[in-house]
Amino acid sequence: MKSHFLGYILNGMTDAYRIVRDERLLRMANRLAEFVAQNFYYRQVVPYCVNSDHPADQFEMDSPVIDPATGLFKLYQITREAWQLDIALKLWWHSYTWQVECPERPELHGAIVQGHNPRAAELSRGEVHASRHPVFNPNKTGHVCIYYHNQYVLSSRELLGLLAK
């Protein structure tokens, strides 16, 4: 199961609830958020995926994702449940602090990384798509793409909206 897909579903449920005000959508969004919370409070991250044997997933499996943060910020605005805000803020902050500090690689400097794995050297020797994962430190490697930046921007927009109120 790829946890980052939960972010899409949670966003969709909260947006749909805002439009149609069907309590069933709110209950489903809350149940999904509770599932995200169980994973988060157990691992202190929402992992990219859980229980995948696919070699490409091994590299990023335990790396955290920000995807549910946007939906959690939106859900918090509806429910005012503190735990939803707590997780959303921690997911947002984690992405903020995972920006690459690598001035000697301007194409990476400041990018938000996915797949920041302490087992990078070991995994890079295996049957993993290592060519997609730029090494920017001997012990760290990561996958950088616009997708992670988009998720960060979307959650930042929700956070700024909360702060402006």
Secondary structure as GFF3:
##gff-version 3
##sequence-region A 1 165
A	DSSP	alpha_helix	4	20	.	.	.	ID=ss1
A	DSSP	alpha_helix	23	43	.	.	.	ID=ss2
A	DSSP	alpha_helix	55	58	.	.	.	ID=ss3
A	DSSP	alpha_helix	68	79	.	.	.	ID=ss4
A	DSSP	alpha_helix	82	97	.	.	.	ID=ss5
A	DSSP	alpha_helix	120	124	.	.	.	ID=ss6
A	DSSP	three_ten_helix	130	132	.	.	.	ID=ss7
A	DSSP	beta_strand	135	137	.	.	.	ID=ss8
A	DSSP	beta_strand	140	141	.	.	.	ID=ss9
A	DSSP	alpha_helix	146	164	.	.	.	ID=ss10
###
